[in-house]
Amino acid sequence: MRGRAIGAWVFAIGFGWIGHLGLGAVGEVFGVQWSLAGAGIVVVATGLAALAVSPGLRRA
């Protein structure tokens, strides 16, 4: 389990610039507040989806 967590962390760090690039583009067009709000909504939606799909998370 620890190896999977480290692998996911390395993957997220390695491809983090893609999210930063997109967030910067959205911030340039719509403004920083809207881009951060959208990113927060995506984070919450991802967490809720993971909670709904994974029985292990529901037990934790």
Buried (B, 14 or more C-beta within 10 A) or exposed (E): EEEEEEEEEEEEEEEEEEEEEEBEEBBEEEEEEEBEEBBEEEEEEEEEEEEEEEEEEEEE
